[in-house]
Amino acid sequence: MNVTSLGFRTDLMLLALHGSDIERRDGYLVVRTPTNPTFHWGNYLLLAAPPAPGGAAGWVDTFRREFPDASHVALGVDGTDGATGDPDDLAAAQLDIERSTVLTAEALDPPPRPNTTATFRIAESDADWAQALALSEATNPGADPAAYREFARARLAGLRDLQSRGHGAWFGAFQDGELRAGLGLFTNGQGLARYQTVTTHPTHRNQGLATTLVHTAAQHARAHWQVSTLVIVADPTYLAINLYKSLGFEGSETQIQLQTTPT
């Protein structure tokens, strides 16, 4: 199965660097991340095409057969045009549709409102990574904080490992020593670099921190990692996508994820 979606290709690129297992089946891939079993999009099926009419429930059954202990269902749909399959069929199988826009750029324009008061740098110390975990928790309040903390800790540990092996870095915007915004930018060394988890603390938004940090990371990547294409994935309905477009990112495709979550 040759993956056409740039969104999923860069997802798989990073998961492979993490050591995730990617197995080929007839018409789909199985992606497993044993080091973070609660990471829904590290443990999923990538379908070669949208579910055929009447086929959504069968794909849910296939997922449960491949992941018998999972409390979620996650099905990616390869493609670039946003095709999902029949919405009524998906709803009957209790699958929600999540559409994301994949944006790309060769280089970024300077931010229209750059932040000039923060220090923008790569995370270095245990204290920096502890602040990255705290930032992730502050921007993702949920019904089960302990479960989210376990997931976020494992995710950041994986990103820190990638950084230590020279596959990218976690960048932070610090003010008075406190982390106010963060993101990851990672590459396999073959020209593509994918942004991960762009976050700003809720009490420090609208200060130009995120756009300045995205631009800073891009400048570093082009200078040090031989990156030719920057990739970022965004919710098309959320304001962040306009911030990315202000830096020169352009939408190239729609990525489709079908999922259920525990009630």
N, C-alpha and C positions, 0 to 999 in steps of 0.2 A: 504494500500500500504506500504510494507516494503521496505525501501530505502537501496539498496546494496552499492551504491557509498559512499566511505568514504569521498570524497570531499564534496558531497552534505549533507551527514549526519552531518559533522562538520559545514557546512554552516547553516543548519537548527538548530543545537544545539545553535549556537550563536544568530541566529535570534529569537529563542524561548526565550532565556535569555533577549534579547532586548525588548520582549513583542510583537513581530510580531505575526500576526494571521496566522495559518496554518490549512487549511480546506481540508478535503478529498473529492475527487470526484471519479467517476468511471474512473479509468485509469490515474488519475493525482492528484497532490496536488496544491492548490492555496496558495501562500505565499504573505501576505500583510504586509507592514510596514507603518502604517498611520503616524508615526512621521517623515518619510523621503520618501515622495511619489515619488521623483525624483531618488531614488536609484534603478537602474534597477534590480539588483540582490537581492533586498529586496522586489520586487514586480514582481513576475514571476510565471509561471506554471512549475512544475516538472513532466515530463511525465514518466510513468512507463516503456516505451520502445520507441525506435526511431519511428518517423512517418512512418506509412505503406506507400507503394507506392501509390502516388497520394493523400496522406493525409496531406501534409504540410500546404496547404492553409486552410484546415479545422481547424488545430490547431491555426493558426493565427486568424481565426474568433473566436475561443473559447477564446483566450486571450483577444481579443477586447471586447467580451461580458463580461468577468470577470473584465476587467479594461477599462471601456468605456472612461475614461478621460486621459488615458496614451498616451504619444507621442511616446512611444517605444513599442517593442515587445520583450519579453524575455522568452525563453523556455529552461529549463534544461532537459537533457535526462539521466535518471537513468541508471546505468551500469558501468562496469569497463574496457571494451575492446575498447572503443572509437567508437562504432557503432553510426552512425549519421542518417541513412536513406539515401534515394536516393539523391545524390548531385544535380542532375538536377532539381528534384522536389523541393528541398529546395531553389535553385536559383530562380526558377519560383515564389516562394512565397516570394522572396526578403529576405530570411533568410541567414545570414552569419554564418559560422561555426567557433567557437572558441574552440580550443583544449588546455587543460592544463594538466600538469603532477602533480599527487598527490604523494608527497614524504613523507616517514615516517622514524622515528628513535626512538629507545628506549632511547638512550643517544647520545650526540654529542662529536666528537673529538675536541680538541682545534684547533682554526683556524691556518692554515699554516703560515699566515702573520698577527699576532695579532697587533692591534693598542695599543700602550702603552702611548699615549699622551692625549687621551680623557678621560673624566669621564663618566662612564656608570651607569645610575641610572633610577629609576622609576620617571615618571612625578609626581610632587607634587602640584605645585602652579598654579594659574590662568595664570601666565606668562609662565610657562612651556607649558600649553595647548594652549596658544595663539601662541607660537613658533611652536607647532605641526601643527596648522592650516596653518601657514605661510609656513612651510616646504611642506605640502601637495600641496599648491598652486604653490610653486616654481617647483615642480616636475610634475605638470600636467597642463602645459599651454594649453589653449583651445580657441575656438572661442567665448565662452560666460563665461568670468571670474566670473560674478555675479552669474550665475546659478551654476557654479562649487563650488563657495564659500558657497552657501546655502547648497548644498549637503554635502560638506566636513565638514561644521560646525555641521550639524545634525549627521553625522557619528561619528565624534569625541565626541560629547556630549553623544551619546549612549555608546561608549567605556569607557568614563569617568564614566558613571553610572555603567557599569559592574565592573570597578575597585573599585568603592566605595562600591559595594555590595560583594566584595571578590571573584569575578569570574576571576581574572587575573589582568593584568597591561599593561600600555603603558610605554615602555622603550625608553630612549633617550641616544645618544652619544653627550656630550657637550664639546666644546672646547672654553675656555675663556668665559664661560657662554652662548655661542650660540649653539643652537641645530643644529647638522650637519647630524644626521641620527636618524631614529625612527622606531619603530615597536610596534605592539600589540601582546600579547600572552594571550589567554583566554581559560577557561575551565569551564565545568559544574560540576567539582568535581568527575567525574566518570572515571578518568584515561586518557581521551583524552585532549590534549591541541592544539589549532589551532593558528598558526601565522596569523597576519593580517597586510597588508600594510607595507611591508618592503621598506623603502625609504631612499635614501641618497641625500643630496643637490648636484645639478649638479656640483658645483665648488669644491666639497670635495670628489669626488669619487676616487677609486683606492688607498685608504689609510688604508684599512682593517677595516673600521668602521662598515660596515654592518655585516661581518662575526663575528667580535668580539661581536657585539650587539646580534646577533642571538644566539651565544654560551652563552653569559651572561644571557640572558632571559631563556634559557633552564636550566642552572644551578640553577637559582632561582626557576623555576617551579618544578624541581625534589626535591629541598630541602624543599619547602614550600607548594606545592599544591598536593602532592601525584600523580604526573603525571607519567604514564607508557608509553604513546605513544605520540610523538610529530608529528604534521601534518603541512605540508606547501604545498602550491599549486603554481606552477610556469609555466610560458610560456616556452615550450620546445625549442623554437628557440632563447631565450634571454640568455645572458651570466650569469644572476643571478643563473640559475639552476646549473651551474658548481660550483659556490661558495657554494651552499647548499650541493652538493654532496661531496665537499672537507671537509665538517664537518661530513660526515657520513650518510646523508640522502640518501635513495634509493627510486627510483620510484616504486610505487605499482599499479597504475592504470591511465587511461586517463579519464579526466572529459570533458564532452561535453556540450557546451552552444550554443544555436541558438538564434540569435538576429537580429533585425533591429534597426536602430537609425534614428532620424530625419535628413533630408537632409537640 
